[in-house]
């Protein structure tokens, strides 16, 4: 049962409560200044009628007027009570008064101000709301204004009151200047473009400004240009031309858009001629193809729109003579603009790099058929291009300039141009050399042969101050005398127009300067050969060989050896052998051919050529001289397959006592030893010493004859007596003093001498070539020592 009671307090005779409220009332009586006690009591009475709940809040706030928790819950409950009522209901006014009473104590609480302002905004009371916002800003410290302004600005934008909003934004920007973009956007939306342009110009000029939207300074510039160029009638307080031109100097990488914005401003303002001047200025100043394309396309579109507007006006109002003339003028202007595009684009590229030679040539080609413009272009080109900064070959401009005069029959002017070109300080010697060659070509084309020779001789003359070809510190005029291009042309002219002595002097000078190439050396030698100076040609080969190393010298050696063999055949075998040995000295394996290796086998060259022969046999090619008579071997029969014969013995004579011969293979040209019976004489031809009935050693130098067994054996190691007998003037194994033999520059004594009878021939007597070796070609051991790397019983020597 609910018991109703009335307090006996005289100050609240109308206060009633139920029986369930007694514990809470008693607790409050004991702790009437405890917020928790009041909050528990209020929580318990949440289901009570609204007047009673409000009465409980009022009791609590009377005792605790500075409690933020009580005021926040009370005001929230009062706003919820009138939420679904009409804004004209008197209850709204009661709630407003309650908020006003709360701000007597809670004026520093931004949350209560925000709730109250939002409550007023819902009521639609604009003036009261604006004043409340102002009161909140005045009451709160400035550090908490940032919580009020977002709601305040939203309130200002929600009503069509631009003046009020502008004033509010101006106050807000004093607190937060970085929010200028938001204000600018509002000004654009409210069609206050003049102030928007001013604010945007201020932002653009402020280098410390940081956009909240992440826009760059150029993007803000672009927005400003679009704003002032597209609304020339609404933006009156700014100098549009000065602003955009200031952007042109600041943002050089986006000139195309800025120029188009400036021209668009004049077009929208109705100043068409001024807009055309802006386009022309832009085309003459832009530095990139992208900017040029943007400006040119906009310019062409402007001209097309002007023609279309004129034709539409003429069709509506009727054509007159003046309209036709104006239309024709506009059409001609448009056609001229289109025809100028390649030349204008070329100008842009030359502004990027005025030292680009190829672009100057393209510019000359664009002026085809207009001589005056071509001459002016060439003149400007040679004056502008710096040879040290040029992209391409700068001498081609001078050559083409002279060629233009030559094609038009002005030879004197062409010579003057080329003469000036020879005095230009080019970066590369080759450029100046090309100019001198062109001077000679010019004279040759007009059959002035003597003048061509004089010019090239002048170009190759020694300067007063000589310099190395690659010495960049010296001018090219002091280095051109070493240019192979000029010397090659001079050599060709001397061969065609000069004498033998003058041509030979030119080639000798090329070799002296050490600028020859293998082809130059070969040409020189062929030239001498054509004039029957064979030894001189061989000297030219030798000089060329001294200038180069492998593999560059390969062609010279190949031609030299071929020509030498073709000239002398087998008449100068010793010299040929020396040439082949010299060629193989230091020759890389891939350049050593098998044919060359076979020719130099034997004697001193055997050790060098042996690794180059496939499937080597234990026999060498015949020695250079007879081991007995010291005479050169005589060639008998063909080059391949036929051995060399001693000059003192008839061909085919051989020892009847021995059934073993040294033979040659008619198919491979390589000598080999065999122990089989002697074949027919028509196939193999045996060899024999000219002074002994039975040679002590096979003529090939690989085997030692044995008289008792009638077979060949490998030479054994040298004995002390053999070494003593090998010394010049010392007696040999037979007791007789050996004969001193002379071959070339060396004088040696054979290791032994046959006594004249076959029975006296020692089995291990070794007959060597008269050209006594100095060191082994493999192990480099001292003379008369066996090579440890060679097969047993064989010593291979190298002079």
C-alpha positions in Angstrom: 0.0 0.0 0.0 1.3 3.4 -1.0 1.5 5.8 1.9 1.4 9.4 1.1 3.1 11.8 3.6 3.6 15.4 3.9 6.7 17.0 5.2 6.3 19.1 8.3 8.8 21.6 7.0 7.2 25.0 6.8 9.3 25.9 3.8 7.9 23.2 1.5 4.3 22.5 2.6 3.4 21.0 -0.8 6.2 18.4 -0.9 4.8 14.9 -0.9 6.5 11.5 -1.2 5.6 7.9 -1.1 6.5 5.3 1.4 9.3 3.8 -0.9 11.0 7.2 -0.9 11.5 7.3 2.9 15.0 5.6 2.9 16.2 8.0 0.2 14.8 10.9 2.1 16.4 9.9 5.3 19.7 9.4 3.6 19.4 12.9 2.1 18.6 14.3 5.4 21.7 12.8 6.8 23.9 13.8 3.7 22.0 16.5 2.0 25.2 17.8 0.3 26.2 14.5 -1.2 25.8 14.3 -5.0 25.8 10.5 -5.0 22.8 10.4 -2.6 20.8 12.7 -4.8 21.9 10.8 -8.0 20.7 7.5 -6.4 17.4 9.1 -5.4 17.0 10.6 -8.9 17.8 7.2 -10.5 15.2 5.6 -8.4 12.5 8.2 -9.4 13.1 7.9 -13.2 9.7 6.4 -13.6 7.9 9.1 -11.6 5.8 11.8 -13.3 7.9 14.5 -14.9 6.8 17.3 -12.5 7.9 15.2 -9.5 11.2 14.3 -11.2 11.8 18.0 -12.0 10.9 18.9 -8.5 13.5 16.5 -7.2 16.2 18.0 -9.5 15.2 21.5 -8.3 15.6 20.4 -4.6 19.0 18.9 -5.3 20.2 22.0 -7.3 19.0 24.3 -4.6 21.4 22.6 -2.2 24.1 21.9 -4.9 23.9 24.7 -7.5 27.5 24.2 -8.7 27.1 20.5 -9.5 27.8 19.9 -13.2 26.4 16.4 -13.1 23.1 17.5 -11.7 22.7 20.4 -14.1 23.7 18.3 -17.1 21.2 15.5 -16.3 18.5 18.0 -15.4 18.9 20.0 -18.6 19.0 16.9 -20.7 15.9 15.6 -19.1 14.1 18.9 -19.7 15.1 19.0 -23.4 13.8 15.4 -23.8 10.5 16.3 -22.2 9.8 18.9 -25.0 11.4 17.1 -27.9 8.2 16.1 -29.6 6.3 19.3 -29.0 5.8 22.3 -31.2 8.5 24.9 -31.0 5.8 27.5 -30.2 4.8 25.6 -27.0 5.4 27.6 -23.8 7.3 24.6 -22.4 10.3 25.5 -24.7 10.5 28.9 -23.0 10.6 27.2 -19.6 13.5 25.0 -20.8 15.3 28.0 -22.2 14.9 29.8 -18.8 16.2 26.7 -17.1 19.3 26.9 -19.3 19.7 30.6 -18.5 19.6 29.8 -14.8 22.2 27.1 -15.2 24.6 29.5 -16.9 24.6 31.6 -13.8 26.8 28.9 -12.3 27.8 26.8 -15.4 29.0 29.5 -17.8 32.4 27.9 -18.2 31.0 24.6 -19.3 31.3 24.4 -23.2 29.1 21.2 -23.3 26.2 23.0 -21.8 26.6 25.9 -24.2 26.8 23.6 -27.2 23.6 21.8 -26.1 21.8 25.0 -25.5 22.8 26.4 -28.9 21.8 23.3 -30.7 18.5 23.4 -28.8 18.0 27.0 -30.0 18.9 26.1 -33.5 16.2 23.5 -33.5 13.7 26.1 -32.4 14.7 28.3 -35.4 15.3 31.4 -33.3 18.1 32.9 -35.4 18.8 36.1 -33.6 18.6 34.5 -30.2 20.8 31.7 -31.3 23.4 34.1 -32.8 23.5 36.1 -29.6 23.8 32.9 -27.5 26.8 31.8 -29.6 28.4 35.2 -29.0 27.7 34.9 -25.3 29.3 31.5 -25.3 32.4 32.8 -27.0 32.7 35.7 -24.5 32.2 33.4 -21.5 34.5 30.6 -22.5 38.3 30.9 -22.5 39.9 31.1 -26.0 41.3 27.7 -25.7 37.8 26.3 -25.8 36.5 28.4 -28.7 37.5 25.7 -31.2 34.6 23.6 -29.7 32.1 26.3 -30.4 33.1 27.6 -33.8 32.2 24.5 -35.9 28.6 24.5 -34.7 28.5 28.3 -35.0 29.7 28.2 -38.7 27.3 25.4 -39.5 24.5 27.7 -38.1 25.7 30.6 -40.2 25.8 28.5 -43.4 22.4 27.0 -42.7 20.6 30.3 -43.2 20.7 32.6 -46.3 22.3 35.4 -44.4 25.6 36.0 -46.3 26.4 39.2 -44.5 26.0 37.6 -41.1 28.0 34.6 -42.2 30.8 36.8 -43.7 31.1 38.7 -40.4 31.2 35.4 -38.5 33.8 33.9 -40.8 36.0 37.0 -40.5 36.0 36.6 -36.8 36.7 32.9 -37.1 39.7 33.5 -39.4 41.3 35.6 -36.7 41.4 32.6 -34.5 42.1 30.0 -37.3 43.7 31.6 -40.4 44.5 28.1 -41.8 40.7 27.7 -42.5 40.7 30.3 -45.2 39.8 27.7 -47.9 36.6 27.0 -46.1 35.7 30.7 -46.1 36.7 31.0 -49.8 34.4 28.1 -50.7 31.5 29.8 -48.9 32.2 33.1 -50.7 32.1 31.2 -54.0 28.9 29.5 -53.1 27.3 32.8 -52.1 28.5 34.5 -55.3 30.8 37.0 -53.5 33.6 36.3 -56.0 35.5 39.6 -55.6 36.2 38.9 -51.9 36.9 35.3 -52.7 39.5 36.3 -55.2 41.0 38.7 -52.6 41.2 36.0 -50.0 42.6 33.5 -52.4 45.3 36.0 -53.6 46.2 36.5 -50.0 46.5 32.8 -49.4 48.6 32.3 -52.5 51.1 35.1 -51.5 51.5 33.6 -48.0 54.4 31.2 -48.2 53.7 29.9 -44.7 50.1 28.9 -45.6 49.4 25.2 -45.4 46.3 23.9 -47.0 44.1 21.6 -44.9 42.9 20.0 -48.2 46.5 19.1 -49.1 46.6 21.5 -52.1 49.9 22.8 -53.4 50.6 26.5 -53.9 50.4 25.9 -57.7 46.9 24.4 -57.3 45.8 27.5 -55.4 47.3 29.7 -58.1 45.4 27.7 -60.7 42.2 28.1 -58.8 42.8 31.9 -58.5 43.6 32.1 -62.3 40.4 30.2 -63.1 38.3 32.4 -60.8 39.6 35.7 -62.0 39.8 34.7 -65.7 36.3 33.2 -65.9 34.6 36.0 -64.0 36.1 39.3 -65.2 32.9 41.2 -64.6 32.6 40.2 -61.0 36.3 40.5 -59.9 37.1 44.2 -60.0 39.4 44.8 -57.1 42.4 42.8 -58.5 44.8 43.4 -61.3 44.3 40.2 -63.2 47.1 40.7 -65.7 49.7 41.4 -63.0 48.6 38.4 -60.9 48.8 35.9 -63.8 52.1 37.2 -65.0 53.4 36.9 -61.5 52.4 33.3 -61.6 54.3 32.9 -64.9 57.5 33.9 -63.2 56.9 31.7 -60.2 55.6 28.5 -61.8 57.8 28.0 -64.9 56.8 24.4 -65.3 53.1 25.2 -65.9 53.3 28.1 -68.2 50.8 26.7 -70.7 47.8 26.8 -68.3 48.6 30.2 -67.0 49.0 31.8 -70.4 45.7 30.2 -71.4 44.0 31.7 -68.3 45.3 35.2 -69.1 44.1 34.9 -72.7 40.7 33.6 -71.5 40.4 36.6 -69.2 40.7 39.0 -72.1 38.4 36.9 -74.3 35.7 36.9 -71.6 36.3 40.6 -71.2 35.7 41.2 -74.9 39.3 42.3 -75.7 39.9 39.9 -78.6 42.9 41.6 -80.0 44.5 41.7 -76.6 43.8 38.0 -76.3 45.5 37.3 -79.6 48.6 39.3 -78.5 48.7 37.2 -75.4 48.6 34.0 -77.4 51.4 35.2 -79.7 53.5 36.2 -76.8 53.0 32.8 -75.2 54.0 31.0 -78.4 57.2 33.0 -78.5 58.2 32.4 -74.9 57.1 28.9 -73.9 60.0 26.5 -73.4 58.4 23.0 -73.6 56.5 21.2 -76.2 53.7 20.5 -73.7 53.1 24.1 -72.9 53.3 25.0 -76.6 50.7 22.4 -77.5 48.3 23.7 -74.8 48.7 27.3 -76.0 48.6 26.5 -79.7 45.5 24.4 -79.3 43.7 27.1 -77.3 44.8 29.7 -79.9 43.5 27.6 -82.7 40.2 27.0 -80.9 39.9 30.7 -80.3 40.3 31.5 -84.0 37.8 28.8 -84.9 35.3 30.2 -82.5 35.8 33.7 -83.9 35.1 32.5 -87.4 32.1 30.5 -86.3 30.7 33.5 -84.4 31.2 35.7 -87.4 29.5 33.3 -89.8 26.6 32.9 -87.4 26.1 36.6 -87.0 26.3 37.0 -90.8 23.7 34.4 -91.3 21.3 36.0 -88.8 21.7 39.6 -89.9 22.5 39.1 -93.5 25.8 39.3 -95.3 27.4 42.6 -96.2 30.6 43.4 -98.0 32.4 44.4 -94.9 31.4 41.1 -93.2 32.8 39.1 -96.1 36.1 41.0 -95.9 36.3 40.4 -92.2 35.5 36.7 -92.6 38.2 36.3 -95.3 40.7 38.0 -93.0 39.9 35.7 -90.2 40.1 32.6 -92.4 43.5 33.8 -93.7 44.7 34.4 -90.2 43.6 30.9 -89.1 45.3 29.2 -92.2 48.5 31.1 -91.5 48.5 30.0 -87.9 48.1 26.3 -88.9 50.9 26.6 -91.5 53.3 28.2 -88.9 53.0 25.4 -86.5 56.1 23.4 -87.6 58.2 26.5 -87.5 56.9 27.6 -84.1 57.5 24.1 -82.7 61.0 24.2 -84.0 61.5 27.5 -82.3 60.4 26.0 -79.0 62.9 23.2 -79.3 65.7 25.6 -80.1 64.8 27.7 -77.1 65.2 24.6 -75.0 68.6 23.9 -76.5 70.0 26.6 -78.9 73.0 24.4 -79.5 71.1 21.5 -81.1 72.6 21.2 -84.6 69.9 18.8 -85.9 67.1 21.2 -85.1 68.9 24.0 -86.9 69.1 21.8 -90.0 65.3 21.1 -89.6 64.7 24.8 -89.4 66.6 25.4 -92.7 64.5 22.6 -94.3 61.3 24.4 -93.2 62.4 27.5 -95.1 62.8 25.5 -98.3 62.3 27.8 -101.3 63.0 31.0 -99.4 66.8 31.8 -99.9 66.8 34.9 -97.7 65.3 33.0 -94.7 67.7 30.2 -95.3 70.7 32.5 -95.3 69.5 34.2 -92.1 68.9 30.9 -90.4 72.4 29.6 -91.3 73.9 32.9 -90.1 72.0 32.8 -86.8 72.9 29.1 -86.4 76.7 29.5 -86.8 76.6 32.5 -84.5 74.5 30.8 -81.8 75.9 27.3 -81.6 78.7 26.9 -79.2 81.0 24.0 -80.4 81.7 23.0 -76.9 78.0 22.8 -75.9 76.7 21.5 -79.3 74.5 18.5 -79.6 75.6 16.9 -82.8 78.4 17.9 -85.2 78.7 21.7 -85.4 80.9 21.6 -88.5 77.9 20.3 -90.5 76.3 23.8 -90.2 79.3 25.4 -91.9 79.5 22.7 -94.5 75.8 23.0 -95.3 76.0 26.8 -95.4 78.9 26.6 -98.0 77.0 23.9 -99.9 74.0 26.2 -100.2 76.1 28.9 -101.8 77.8 26.3 -104.0 74.4 25.0 -105.3 73.5 28.5 -106.1 76.7 29.2 -108.1 78.4 31.4 -105.6 81.7 29.6 -105.2 83.6 32.6 -103.8 81.0 32.9 -101.0 81.3 29.2 -100.3 85.1 29.4 -100.1 84.7 32.3 -97.7 82.4 30.3 -95.5 84.7 27.3 -95.4 87.7 29.5 -94.7 85.9 31.0 -91.7 85.0 27.5 -90.6 88.7 26.5 -90.5 89.3 29.2 -87.8 86.5 28.1 -85.5 87.5 26.6 -82.2 85.8 23.2 -82.5 85.7 20.8 -79.6 86.9 17.8 -81.6 89.7 17.6 -84.1 87.5 15.6 -86.4 85.2 18.5 -86.9 88.0 20.7 -88.2 89.4 17.8 -90.3 85.9 17.4 -91.9 85.9 21.1 -92.8 89.3 20.8 -94.5 88.2 17.7 -96.4 85.1 19.6 -97.5 87.3 22.4 -98.8 89.2 19.8 -100.9 86.0 18.2 -102.1 84.6 21.6 -103.1 87.7 22.2 -105.3 87.6 18.7 -106.7 83.9 19.0 -107.7 84.9 22.0 -109.8 88.1 20.4 -111.1 90.5 22.7 -109.3 92.9 19.8 -108.5 95.9 21.9 -107.8 94.0 24.1 -105.3 92.6 21.0 -103.6 96.2 19.7 -103.1 97.4 23.0 -101.8 94.5 23.2 -99.3 95.2 19.7 -97.9 98.9 20.3 -97.8 98.2 23.4 -95.9 95.9 21.5 -93.5 98.6 18.9 -92.8 101.5 21.3 -92.5 103.2 21.4 -89.1 101.8 24.2 -86.9 104.0 26.7 -85.1 103.1 25.0 -81.8 102.8 21.2 -82.0 100.4 19.4 -79.7 99.2 15.9 -79.2 96.0 14.8 -80.9 94.0 14.3 -77.7 95.4 17.3 -75.8 92.2 19.2 -75.0 94.0 22.2 -73.7 95.3 23.1 -77.1 93.1 24.5 -80.0 92.2 22.1 -82.7 94.2 24.1 -85.2 97.4 22.9 -83.5 96.3 19.3 -83.5 94.7 18.8 -87.0 98.1 17.9 -88.5 97.7 14.5 -86.9 94.2 13.9 -88.3 94.2 10.6 -90.2 91.1 11.8 -92.2 93.0 14.7 -93.8 96.1 12.6 -94.4 94.0 9.8 -96.0 92.4 12.2 -98.4 95.8 13.8 -99.2 97.3 10.4 -99.9 94.4 9.6 -102.2 94.9 12.9 -104.1 98.6 12.4 -104.3 98.1 8.9 -105.7 95.7 10.3 -108.3 97.2 13.7 -109.0 100.8 13.8 -107.6 104.0 12.1 -108.4 105.5 8.9 -107.0 107.9 10.8 -104.7 105.2 13.1 -103.3 102.9 10.2 -102.6 105.6 8.2 -101.0 106.5 11.2 -98.9 102.9 11.5 -97.7 102.8 7.8 -96.7 106.1 8.1 -95.0 104.9 11.1 -93.1 101.8 9.2 -91.9 104.0 6.5 -90.6 106.4 8.9 -88.9 103.5 10.6 -87.1 102.3 7.1 -86.0 98.7 7.7 -87.0 98.6 5.0 -89.7 96.0 2.1 -89.6 96.7 -1.4 -90.9 94.8 -0.5 -94.1 97.0 2.6 -94.6 100.1 0.4 -94.3 98.7 -2.2 -96.8 97.7 0.6 -99.2 101.2 2.0 -99.0 102.8 -1.3 -99.7 100.4 -2.0 -102.5 101.2 1.3 -104.0 105.0 0.6 -103.9 104.4 -2.9 -105.4 102.4 -1.4 -108.2 105.4 0.7 -109.1 107.7 -2.3 -108.9 109.4 -1.2 -105.6 109.1 -4.6 -104.0 111.7 -4.3 -101.3 110.4 -0.8 -100.4 106.9 -2.4 -100.1 108.4 -5.0 -97.7 110.0 -2.2 -95.7 106.6 -0.6 -95.5 105.1 -3.8 -94.1 107.9 -3.9 -91.6 107.3 -0.3 -90.5 103.6 -1.1 -90.2 104.3 -4.2 -88.1 106.4 -2.2 -85.7 103.4 0.1 -85.1 100.9 -2.5 -84.1 100.5 -5.5 -81.9 98.3 -8.6 -82.2 95.5 -8.8 -83.2 95.7 -5.5 -85.1 98.8 -6.6 -86.9 97.1 -9.7 -88.2 96.1 -8.3 -91.6 99.5 -6.8 -92.2 101.3 -10.1 -91.5 98.9 -12.0 -93.6 99.3 -9.7 -96.6 103.1 -9.4 -96.0 103.7 -13.2 -95.9 101.5 -13.8 -98.9 103.2 -11.1 -101.0 106.7 -12.3 -99.9 106.0 -15.9 -100.8 104.4 -14.9 -104.1 107.4 -12.8 -104.9 110.3 -15.1 -103.9 108.8 -18.5 -103.5 111.6 -20.8 -102.2 114.5 -18.6 -103.3 114.8 -17.0 -99.9 113.9 -19.7 -97.5 116.0 -18.5 -94.7 114.4 -15.0 -94.8 110.9 -16.6 -95.2 111.6 -18.8 -92.2 112.7 -15.7 -90.1 109.5 -13.9 -91.2 107.3 -16.7 -90.1 109.1 -17.1 -86.8 108.7 -13.3 -86.2 105.0 -13.5 -87.1 104.4 -16.4 -84.7 106.2 -14.6 -81.9 103.4 -13.4 -79.6 100.7 -14.6 -82.0 97.5 -15.6 -80.2 96.5 -19.2 -80.9 93.3 -18.3 -82.8 95.3 -16.3 -85.4 97.9 -19.0 -86.0 96.8 -21.0 -89.1 97.9 -24.6 -89.7 99.4 -23.7 -93.1 101.7 -21.0 -91.6 102.7 -23.4 -88.8 103.8 -26.0 -91.3 105.9 -23.6 -93.2 107.9 -22.6 -90.1 108.4 -26.1 -88.7 112.0 -27.3 -88.2 115.1 -25.5 -87.1 114.5 -22.6 -84.8 110.8 -22.3 -85.5 109.9 -25.9 -84.8 109.2 -25.4 -81.1 106.9 -22.5 -81.8 104.9 -24.1 -84.6 104.7 -27.6 -83.2 101.7 -26.9 -80.9 99.8 -25.5 -83.8 99.9 -28.7 -85.9 97.2 -31.3 -85.3 98.4 -34.8 -84.7 102.1 -34.0 -84.5 104.6 -36.6 -85.8 108.0 -37.4 -84.4 109.7 -35.9 -87.5 110.5 -32.3 -88.4 110.6 -30.5 -91.7 114.0 -30.6 -93.4 116.8 -28.4 -92.0 117.8 -25.2 -93.5 121.2 -26.3 -94.8 123.0 -29.5 -95.5 124.8 -30.9 -92.5 127.8 -31.7 -94.6 128.3 -29.1 -97.3 126.5 -26.2 -95.5 124.7 -25.4 -98.7 121.1 -24.6 -99.0 118.8 -27.4 -100.0 117.6 -27.3 -103.5 113.9 -27.6 -104.1 113.0 -30.6 -106.3 109.5 -30.8 -107.6 106.4 -29.3 -106.1 106.2 -27.4 -102.8 104.2 -30.0 -101.0 105.1 -33.7 -100.8 108.7 -33.2 -102.2 111.8 -33.0 -99.9 114.6 -30.6 -100.3 117.7 -32.0 -102.0 121.4 -31.4 -101.4 122.8 -29.4 -104.3 125.8 -31.8 -104.6 123.8 -35.0 -104.9 121.7 -36.0 -107.9 118.0 -36.3 -107.0 116.9 -39.7 -105.8 120.3 -40.9 -104.7 120.2 -42.7 -101.3 122.3 -45.1 -99.3 122.1 -48.8 -100.5 123.2 -50.1 -97.2 120.2 -48.8 -95.3 116.7 -50.0 -96.1 115.2 -47.3 -93.9 114.5 -43.8 -95.3 113.1 -40.6 -94.2 110.1 -39.9 -96.4 107.4 -37.3 -96.9 103.7 -37.7 -97.4 102.6 -36.3 -100.7 99.1 -35.6 -99.4 99.8 -33.6 -96.2 103.2 -32.1 -96.9 104.4 -33.1 -93.5 107.6 -35.2 -93.1 107.5 -38.4 -91.1 110.0 -41.2 -90.3 109.2 -44.8 -91.1 110.9 -48.1 -90.5 109.2 -50.0 -93.4 111.0 -51.0 -96.6 111.5 -48.2 -99.1 108.5 -47.7 -101.5 108.7 -46.9 -105.1 110.9 -44.0 -106.0 108.0 -42.3 -107.8 106.2 -42.0 -104.5 108.9 -41.2 -102.0 112.3 -39.7 -102.7 115.1 -40.5 -100.2 117.7 -38.1 -99.0 121.4 -38.5 -98.7 124.4 -36.5 -97.5 126.6 -35.2 -100.2 130.0 -36.1 -98.7 129.4 -39.4 -96.8 128.4 -42.7 -98.2 126.1 -43.2 -95.3 124.8 -40.2 -93.3 125.3 -40.3 -89.7 121.8 -38.9 -89.2 118.6 -38.8 -91.1 118.3 -35.6 -93.1 115.2 -34.7 -91.2 117.0 -34.5 -87.9 114.9 -37.0 -86.1 116.7 -40.3 -86.3 120.3 -41.6 -86.0 121.5 -44.2 -88.5 122.9 -47.5 -87.2 125.2 -49.2 -89.7 125.3 -52.6 -87.9 121.5 -53.1 -87.6 120.5 -51.2 -90.7 117.7 -49.5 -88.8 117.2 -46.1 -87.3 117.3 -45.4 -83.6 116.6 -42.3 -81.5 119.6 -40.3 -80.5 120.8 -41.0 -77.0 121.9 -38.6 -74.4 125.0 -36.5 -74.9 128.2 -37.8 -73.5 131.1 -35.8 -72.1 133.1 -36.5 -75.3 130.2 -35.4 -77.4 129.9 -32.2 -75.5 133.6 -31.6 -75.9 133.5 -32.3 -79.6 130.6 -29.9 -79.9 132.9 -27.0 -79.0 134.4 -25.2 -82.0 138.0 -26.3 -82.7 137.8 -29.3 -80.4 138.3 -32.9 -81.8 135.2 -34.9 -82.4 134.4 -38.6 -81.6 136.5 -39.8 -84.5 139.6 -38.1 -83.2 139.7 -35.4 -85.9 139.1 -31.8 -85.4 135.7 -30.7 -86.4 135.2 -28.3 -89.3 134.0 -24.9 -88.5 130.9 -23.9 -90.4 129.4 -20.5 -90.9 125.7 -19.8 -91.3 124.3 -16.3 -91.0 125.8 -14.5 -88.0 126.6 -17.7 -86.0 129.7 -19.9 -86.4 129.5 -23.3 -84.9 131.1 -26.7 -85.2 129.0 -29.8 -85.7 129.0 -32.3 -82.9 130.9 -34.9 -85.0 132.0 -35.8 -88.4 131.7 -39.0 -90.4 135.1 -40.5 -91.3 133.9 -41.5 -94.7 133.1 -45.2 -94.3 129.8 -46.5 -93.3 131.3 -48.8 -90.7 132.8 -46.0 -88.9 129.6 -44.1 -88.4 128.8 -44.0 -84.8 125.2 -45.1 -83.9 124.6 -42.1 -81.7 126.5 -39.4 -83.6 124.2 -36.4 -84.0 124.5 -34.1 -87.0 123.0 -30.8 -86.3 122.2 -27.8 -88.5 125.0 -25.3 -89.0 122.9 -22.7 -87.3 123.8 -23.7 -83.8 120.9 -23.2 -81.4 121.2 -21.0 -78.3 118.4 -22.1 -76.0 115.6 -24.7 -76.0 112.3 -23.2 -77.2 110.4 -25.1 -74.5 112.4 -25.3 -71.4 114.8 -22.5 -72.3 117.7 -24.7 -71.2 121.3 -24.0 -72.1 122.6 -25.3 -75.5 123.4 -29.0 -76.0 120.9 -30.0 -73.3 117.9 -32.2 -73.9 114.5 -30.6 -73.5 112.8 -32.3 -70.5 109.3 -31.5 -72.0 110.0 -33.0 -75.4 109.8 -36.8 -76.2 112.9 -38.7 -75.1 115.9 -38.4 -77.4 114.8 -35.2 -79.1 116.4 -31.7 -78.5 114.6 -28.8 -79.9 116.5 -25.5 -80.1 115.7 -21.9 -80.8 118.2 -19.3 -82.0 
